[in-house]
Amino acid sequence: MEHTYPYAWIIPFVPLPVPVLIGVGLLLFPTATKSIRRMWAFPSVFLLSILLLFSADLSIGQINSNSIYQYVWSWTINNYFSLEFGHLIDPLTSIMLILITTVGIIVLIYSDNYMSHDQGYVRFFAYMSFFNTSMLGLVTSSNLIQIYIFWELVGMCSYLLIGFWFTRPVAANACQKAFVTNRIGDFGLFLGILGLYWITGSFEFRDLFEIFNNLNNNNYLNFVFATLCAFLLFSGAVAKSAQFPLHVWLPDAMEGPTPISALIHAATMVAAGIFIVARLLPLFIVIPYIMNLISLISIITVLLGATLALAQKDIKRSLAYSTMSQLGYMMLALGMGSYRAALFHLITHAYSKALLFLGSGSIIHSMEAIVGYSPDKSQNMVLMGGFKKYVPIIKTAFLLGTLSLCGIPPLACFWSKDEILNDTWLYSPNFAIIACSTAGLTAFYMFRIYLLTFEGHLNMNFKNYSGKKRSSFHSISLWGKEGTKASKKKWSLLTMNNNERNSFFSKKTYQIGSNRKKKNQPFISHFATWNKKFFLYPHESDNTMLFSFLVLVLFILCVGAIGIPFLQEEEYFNLLSKWLTTSLNSLHKNLTNSVDWYEFLTNATFSVSIASFGILIAFLFYKPVYSSLQNLNLMNSVVKKGPNRIFWDKIINVIYGWSYNRGYIDDFYATSFTKGIRGLAELAHFFDRRIIDGITNGIGIISFFVGEGIKYVGWGRISSYLFLYLSYVSIFLLSILILQQIH
C-alpha cells in the first residue's frame, strides 16, 4: 500500500473546496447560495468520507509495514537559510487522521439536522470544513514551521466557531477569551521554534531530533537554553489542550453550537496540544526537567478539572471540565513516557466525549421545547430530570458514554485509563494516589450529570411537559416530532420550496409556524419557528442524529479492543503496540505488553472498584427518592442538625463554592491581570497625555507668548535694536566677570 504515500500531500486540501465554494458563492451569488443551503452538507460529508478511506488505507499500511514516509520540497533556499514544506506519514499521523475523519463525519451528519433552523447554516459548514482542513494540515506537517502555520489556522477557526453566534455578547467574549489565552501559548511556541532552530539549524523533525541528540551526547548542548526552548514549546500545548494555568478558555468555549463543542473536545483543537507533545516527545525525553514539569502540570490539571466539574449546573460546562481532566491524563502519560497509553486514551476519549456532547445537544433541544430559547435554562441540569421516559435512545447512548468515561469494562475508556493508572503507580505513588482519586471523582460527576438529566422528575412545574396540554410558551423545537399537528401557515427558508427544506440526510418534513418574535432569538432564524398551538414536549432526535449516536456507541463498544493484550507466540501483544512499532522504537520503548491477564485483571479490579465507589456516592447524593422538592425540604427540616451535621455542611459548602466559582481562578485572573493591565494602560495614557503631551504643548505655549512679547519690544528703529543688543551683551559679559571673581 506504499503506492498511496506519495499522494498524501493532498490530504489537507480535500475538504477545502467546500469553504472556498461557499465563500465565493456568498460573495457573488448570495441569494442562490443561501437558497440551496441544505445541499452544502453533502459535499462536506462526502469529501471527508473519501479522506477516511484514504486514511484507513494509510493506517493499514502502517500496521503492516511499520515504515515512515516523508516527502519534502524546497520553498526558499539561500546560503544561510533553507525552508522546506512536505508531509510526514507515520503511526502518529495515521492515528490522528482516522480520529479526525471519523469524528468529523459523525459531527457533520449530526450538524445537518441540528443547525437546520439557523440562518448561519451555510457559514457553519464553511467554518467546519476549514477547521478540518487546518487540523489535517497540522497532523501531516513535516516540520515545525509548517505545524505553526496550521496551528494558527486551527486557532483562527476555533475563534470563528466559538463566536459563531457573535450577536450574543457572551459568545463574543468567549471567543475573544479563547483567542487571547491561546495567543499566550502560541507566542511561547513560536519562540521555542526559533530557539530550537538556533540550536539545531533545522526545522525538520527527522534532522532536528538527530542533531539535538548528537549535541547532547557530545556535551555540546547548552542545557539551560535547551530546557528553556523545550518549556516554550510545551507552553503552546498547555494553552491549546487547556492545561493549568491556561485552561480558563475551555469552559467558556461552550457558547458555540454543540456540534462545535463535540468536534473541539474530541478530535481537533484540544487534541492538537497532545499531538504536538507526542510529536516532540523524542526531544522532551532527553530533558528530564521538562518531563517532570509535564507530569506536574498534568496531574494538577487532572485533579483541578475533576473538582471544578463537581458543582457546575451547565451540562456542557461540566463536560468541558471533564475534557480538561481527561486531557490531563493524556499529558500525564506523555510526561511519564507512556506514549502508547496517551494515544490510546486520546482515541477512546474522543469517541466517548463526542457521544456525550452530541447527547447533551439533543437534551438542550428538548429543554428548549419547554422553556424556549434560553441558555441559562435549557442547559441548566438543575432544571432537568425525568428525560429517560421521553428520550430512551438518547438516554441509553448517554449512559454508555458516561460508563465509558468512568472506566467501566468493557467500554473503551476502561482499557486506556486503566493502563495510565498502572503506569502512574510505577512512576510515582503520590501521583498515582491523585490519579486514582480523580478517577473516583470522574465517576461521581459524570453520574451526577446523568442522574440530574435523565432520572427522577422534571424540576420545573410545566403543565405542558407531559404533552397533554397546550403550551403557553413561544418555544421552538428545532427538528420537530413526527405526528405532531402542523400549523396551517407554511414556512419557507428564503426561496426554498417544501422539498428543499428537508434535511439532506432525512426525508421527514416538519411544518413550522412563524409567530415567534425575532428579538427573543438574537441569532436563530426568524423564519423557522413554532406556532403557539403546538404540543411541545421532549422527544427523540431525528433519525440522522440518532445514526450519529449509533455509530459512536459502536465505537466505544469496540475501539478498546485495539489495546487488549492477546497471547501471541508466548508473549502478550496488542494491535495498538503493533501500530506504534516505529514510534516506540524511536523512543526506545518495549514493544511487548509485559502485563499478563492475571495481573491485568487484578489492576482492573482496583480501578473499577474506585469508579464504582464514585458511582455509588453519586447515587446517594442525586438519586431522586422523593417525588417533589417540597418533600425533600421537609425531610431536611425534620432532621436534627447536630454539630457533626453542621461541620459536614460547612465542608460541603466550601467544596461547592470552590467548584461552582471555578476555583476562583477566573476571578484571580480578572483582578490581577485584566484589571492590572487596564490600570497600567490608564497610567500610560495619563502619562502620555499629561506629561509627554504636556511638555510638548507647554513648549509651544511658552514659545507663543515669548514671540508675542518680543514683537512689542522693538519700535522699528535700528538704533533701538543696537541699544538692546549692546545691553544684552554687556549684561552677559558682566555676569561672566562676576562669576570669575567669585571662583
ChimeraX attribute file (.defattr): number of C-alpha atoms within 10 A of each C-alpha:
attribute: neighborCount
match mode: 1-to-1
recipient: residues
	/A:1	12
	/A:2	13
	/A:3	8
	/A:4	12
	/A:5	19
	/A:6	13
	/A:7	12
	/A:8	19
	/A:9	19
	/A:10	12
	/A:11	21
	/A:12	21
	/A:13	16
	/A:14	18
	/A:15	28
	/A:16	19
	/A:17	17
	/A:18	22
	/A:19	23
	/A:20	14
	/A:21	14
	/A:22	22
	/A:23	17
	/A:24	13
	/A:25	15
	/A:26	16
	/A:27	11
	/A:28	11
	/A:29	12
	/A:30	13
	/A:31	14
	/A:32	13
	/A:33	20
	/A:34	23
	/A:35	17
	/A:36	16
	/A:37	24
	/A:38	23
	/A:39	17
	/A:40	22
	/A:41	22
	/A:42	16
	/A:43	15
	/A:44	24
	/A:45	21
	/A:46	13
	/A:47	19
	/A:48	24
	/A:49	17
	/A:50	15
	/A:51	23
	/A:52	21
	/A:53	13
	/A:54	18
	/A:55	25
	/A:56	17
	/A:57	16
	/A:58	25
	/A:59	24
	/A:60	14
	/A:61	21
	/A:62	27
	/A:63	19
	/A:64	11
	/A:65	15
	/A:66	17
	/A:67	15
	/A:68	13
	/A:69	13
	/A:70	16
	/A:71	16
	/A:72	16
	/A:73	10
	/A:74	10
	/A:75	10
	/A:76	10
	/A:77	10
	/A:78	7
	/A:79	5
	/A:80	6
	/A:81	9
	/A:82	13
	/A:83	17
	/A:84	18
	/A:85	18
	/A:86	18
	/A:87	27
	/A:88	23
	/A:89	24
	/A:90	22
	/A:91	25
	/A:92	21
	/A:93	23
	/A:94	25
	/A:95	23
	/A:96	25
	/A:97	25
	/A:98	21
	/A:99	22
	/A:100	25
	/A:101	24
	/A:102	21
	/A:103	22
	/A:104	28
	/A:105	19
	/A:106	24
	/A:107	26
	/A:108	25
	/A:109	22
	/A:110	24
	/A:111	24
	/A:112	26
	/A:113	23
	/A:114	26
	/A:115	23
	/A:116	21
	/A:117	21
	/A:118	17
	/A:119	19
	/A:120	18
	/A:121	20
	/A:122	24
	/A:123	19
	/A:124	20
	/A:125	24
	/A:126	23
	/A:127	21
	/A:128	26
	/A:129	25
	/A:130	23
	/A:131	30
	/A:132	26
	/A:133	23
	/A:134	27
	/A:135	26
	/A:136	24
	/A:137	24
	/A:138	29
	/A:139	27
	/A:140	25
	/A:141	26
	/A:142	23
	/A:143	23
	/A:144	25
	/A:145	18
	/A:146	21
	/A:147	19
	/A:148	17
	/A:149	14
	/A:150	20
	/A:151	25
	/A:152	16
	/A:153	19
	/A:154	25
	/A:155	21
	/A:156	17
	/A:157	20
	/A:158	25
	/A:159	21
	/A:160	22
	/A:161	25
	/A:162	27
	/A:163	25
	/A:164	22
	/A:165	20
	/A:166	19
	/A:167	11
	/A:168	15
	/A:169	10
	/A:170	14
	/A:171	21
	/A:172	19
	/A:173	17
	/A:174	23
	/A:175	27
	/A:176	17
	/A:177	18
	/A:178	26
	/A:179	18
	/A:180	13
	/A:181	19
	/A:182	25
	/A:183	17
	/A:184	16
	/A:185	20
	/A:186	25
	/A:187	15
	/A:188	22
	/A:189	25
	/A:190	19
	/A:191	16
	/A:192	24
	/A:193	21
	/A:194	18
	/A:195	19
	/A:196	22
	/A:197	16
	/A:198	13
	/A:199	19
	/A:200	19
	/A:201	17
	/A:202	23
	/A:203	22
	/A:204	21
	/A:205	18
	/A:206	13
	/A:207	13
	/A:208	21
	/A:209	17
	/A:210	14
	/A:211	16
	/A:212	21
	/A:213	16
	/A:214	14
	/A:215	14
	/A:216	16
	/A:217	10
	/A:218	8
	/A:219	10
	/A:220	11
	/A:221	16
	/A:222	11
	/A:223	12
	/A:224	10
	/A:225	13
	/A:226	21
	/A:227	18
	/A:228	16
	/A:229	24
	/A:230	25
	/A:231	20
	/A:232	22
	/A:233	27
	/A:234	25
	/A:235	25
	/A:236	27
	/A:237	26
	/A:238	28
	/A:239	27
	/A:240	29
	/A:241	26
	/A:242	30
	/A:243	29
	/A:244	19
	/A:245	12
	/A:246	20
	/A:247	23
	/A:248	21
	/A:249	21
	/A:250	27
	/A:251	23
	/A:252	19
	/A:253	27
	/A:254	25
	/A:255	25
	/A:256	23
	/A:257	19
	/A:258	23
	/A:259	25
	/A:260	27
	/A:261	27
	/A:262	30
	/A:263	27
	/A:264	23
	/A:265	26
	/A:266	27
	/A:267	28
	/A:268	27
	/A:269	23
	/A:270	23
	/A:271	25
	/A:272	22
	/A:273	24
	/A:274	23
	/A:275	23
	/A:276	20
	/A:277	21
	/A:278	23
	/A:279	16
	/A:280	17
	/A:281	20
	/A:282	20
	/A:283	20
	/A:284	24
	/A:285	17
	/A:286	14
	/A:287	17
	/A:288	12
	/A:289	14
	/A:290	19
	/A:291	20
	/A:292	15
	/A:293	15
	/A:294	25
	/A:295	24
	/A:296	17
	/A:297	18
	/A:298	27
	/A:299	27
	/A:300	19
	/A:301	26
	/A:302	30
	/A:303	23
	/A:304	23
	/A:305	32
	/A:306	27
	/A:307	25
	/A:308	26
	/A:309	30
	/A:310	23
	/A:311	19
	/A:312	23
	/A:313	19
	/A:314	21
	/A:315	25
	/A:316	27
	/A:317	21
	/A:318	25
	/A:319	26
	/A:320	26
	/A:321	27
	/A:322	27
	/A:323	26
	/A:324	30
	/A:325	29
	/A:326	27
	/A:327	28
	/A:328	32
	/A:329	30
	/A:330	29
	/A:331	34
	/A:332	32
	/A:333	28
	/A:334	26
	/A:335	28
	/A:336	20
	/A:337	22
	/A:338	19
	/A:339	20
	/A:340	25
	/A:341	26
	/A:342	27
	/A:343	24
	/A:344	25
	/A:345	26
	/A:346	26
	/A:347	25
	/A:348	27
	/A:349	28
	/A:350	26
	/A:351	28
	/A:352	27
	/A:353	29
	/A:354	27
	/A:355	32
	/A:356	23
	/A:357	25
	/A:358	30
	/A:359	26
	/A:360	23
	/A:361	23
	/A:362	23
	/A:363	27
	/A:364	24
	/A:365	23
	/A:366	28
	/A:367	29
	/A:368	23
	/A:369	27
	/A:370	25
	/A:371	21
	/A:372	19
	/A:373	21
	/A:374	15
	/A:375	14
	/A:376	11
	/A:377	19
	/A:378	22
	/A:379	22
	/A:380	20
	/A:381	26
	/A:382	17
	/A:383	19
	/A:384	25
	/A:385	19
	/A:386	17
	/A:387	23
	/A:388	20
	/A:389	12
	/A:390	16
	/A:391	18
	/A:392	14
	/A:393	18
	/A:394	27
	/A:395	21
	/A:396	16
	/A:397	21
	/A:398	25
	/A:399	20
	/A:400	22
	/A:401	29
	/A:402	25
	/A:403	23
	/A:404	26
	/A:405	27
	/A:406	29
	/A:407	26
	/A:408	22
	/A:409	15
	/A:410	15
	/A:411	27
	/A:412	32
	/A:413	31
	/A:414	24
	/A:415	25
	/A:416	27
	/A:417	30
	/A:418	24
	/A:419	23
	/A:420	25
	/A:421	25
	/A:422	16
	/A:423	18
	/A:424	23
	/A:425	15
	/A:426	11
	/A:427	16
	/A:428	11
	/A:429	11
	/A:430	10
	/A:431	19
	/A:432	19
	/A:433	14
	/A:434	16
	/A:435	24
	/A:436	23
	/A:437	17
	/A:438	25
	/A:439	29
	/A:440	23
	/A:441	26
	/A:442	30
	/A:443	28
	/A:444	26
	/A:445	27
	/A:446	25
	/A:447	24
	/A:448	24
	/A:449	28
	/A:450	20
	/A:451	24
	/A:452	25
	/A:453	25
	/A:454	25
	/A:455	19
	/A:456	20
	/A:457	20
	/A:458	20
	/A:459	16
	/A:460	13
	/A:461	9
	/A:462	14
	/A:463	13
	/A:464	17
	/A:465	20
	/A:466	14
	/A:467	13
	/A:468	11
	/A:469	15
	/A:470	16
	/A:471	22
	/A:472	15
	/A:473	18
	/A:474	20
	/A:475	22
	/A:476	28
	/A:477	24
	/A:478	23
	/A:479	23
	/A:480	25
	/A:481	19
	/A:482	13
	/A:483	7
	/A:484	12
	/A:485	12
	/A:486	18
	/A:487	17
	/A:488	10
	/A:489	11
	/A:490	12
	/A:491	20
	/A:492	16
	/A:493	19
	/A:494	14
	/A:495	13
	/A:496	16
	/A:497	12
	/A:498	14
	/A:499	11
	/A:500	17
	/A:501	23
	/A:502	17
	/A:503	22
	/A:504	20
	/A:505	17
	/A:506	13
	/A:507	12
	/A:508	16
	/A:509	16
	/A:510	21
	/A:511	21
	/A:512	24
	/A:513	22
	/A:514	18
	/A:515	15
	/A:516	19
	/A:517	12
	/A:518	14
	/A:519	9
	/A:520	13
	/A:521	14
	/A:522	14
	/A:523	16
	/A:524	19
	/A:525	16
	/A:526	19
	/A:527	20
	/A:528	22
	/A:529	23
	/A:530	25
	/A:531	21
	/A:532	19
	/A:533	16
	/A:534	23
	/A:535	20
	/A:536	30
	/A:537	23
	/A:538	25
	/A:539	24
	/A:540	20
	/A:541	25
	/A:542	19
	/A:543	15
	/A:544	21
	/A:545	25
	/A:546	19
	/A:547	15
	/A:548	22
	/A:549	26
	/A:550	15
	/A:551	16
	/A:552	26
	/A:553	21
	/A:554	12
	/A:555	20
	/A:556	27
	/A:557	20
	/A:558	14
	/A:559	18
	/A:560	22
	/A:561	17
	/A:562	18
	/A:563	21
	/A:564	18
	/A:565	21
	/A:566	17
	/A:567	13
	/A:568	9
	/A:569	7
	/A:570	7
	/A:571	13
	/A:572	17
	/A:573	21
	/A:574	18
	/A:575	15
	/A:576	22
	/A:577	22
	/A:578	19
	/A:579	25
	/A:580	22
	/A:581	23
	/A:582	21
	/A:583	22
	/A:584	18
	/A:585	11
	/A:586	10
	/A:587	15
	/A:588	10
	/A:589	14
	/A:590	11
	/A:591	18
	/A:592	14
	/A:593	16
	/A:594	13
	/A:595	15
	/A:596	14
	/A:597	14
	/A:598	9
	/A:599	11
	/A:600	16
	/A:601	12
	/A:602	10
	/A:603	16
	/A:604	22
	/A:605	13
	/A:606	13
	/A:607	23
	/A:608	20
	/A:609	13
	/A:610	22
	/A:611	25
	/A:612	19
	/A:613	15
	/A:614	25
	/A:615	23
	/A:616	16
	/A:617	18
	/A:618	21
	/A:619	15
	/A:620	11
	/A:621	12
	/A:622	18
	/A:623	16
	/A:624	18
	/A:625	10
	/A:626	13
	/A:627	11
	/A:628	13
	/A:629	12
	/A:630	10
	/A:631	12
	/A:632	13
	/A:633	11
	/A:634	10
	/A:635	11
	/A:636	11
	/A:637	10
	/A:638	8
	/A:639	9
	/A:640	9
	/A:641	12
	/A:642	8
	/A:643	9
	/A:644	9
	/A:645	11
	/A:646	12
	/A:647	12
	/A:648	11
	/A:649	13
	/A:650	12
	/A:651	11
	/A:652	12
	/A:653	12
	/A:654	12
	/A:655	17
	/A:656	18
	/A:657	15
	/A:658	17
	/A:659	20
	/A:660	17
	/A:661	15
	/A:662	21
	/A:663	17
	/A:664	13
	/A:665	14
	/A:666	14
	/A:667	13
	/A:668	12
	/A:669	13
	/A:670	13
	/A:671	12
	/A:672	11
	/A:673	12
	/A:674	13
	/A:675	13
	/A:676	13
	/A:677	13
	/A:678	11
	/A:679	12
	/A:680	12
	/A:681	12
	/A:682	12
	/A:683	12
	/A:684	13
	/A:685	13
	/A:686	13
	/A:687	13
	/A:688	13
	/A:689	12
	/A:690	13
	/A:691	14
	/A:692	13
	/A:693	13
	/A:694	13
	/A:695	13
	/A:696	11
	/A:697	13
	/A:698	13
	/A:699	11
	/A:700	12
	/A:701	12
	/A:702	11
	/A:703	12
	/A:704	11
	/A:705	10
	/A:706	11
	/A:707	11
	/A:708	11
	/A:709	10
	/A:710	9
	/A:711	9
	/A:712	9
	/A:713	11
	/A:714	11
	/A:715	10
	/A:716	9
	/A:717	8
	/A:718	9
	/A:719	10
	/A:720	13
	/A:721	14
	/A:722	11
	/A:723	11
	/A:724	13
	/A:725	11
	/A:726	12
	/A:727	12
	/A:728	12
	/A:729	12
	/A:730	12
	/A:731	11
	/A:732	11
	/A:733	12
	/A:734	12
	/A:735	11
	/A:736	12
	/A:737	11
	/A:738	10
	/A:739	10
	/A:740	9
	/A:741	7
	/A:742	7
	/A:743	5
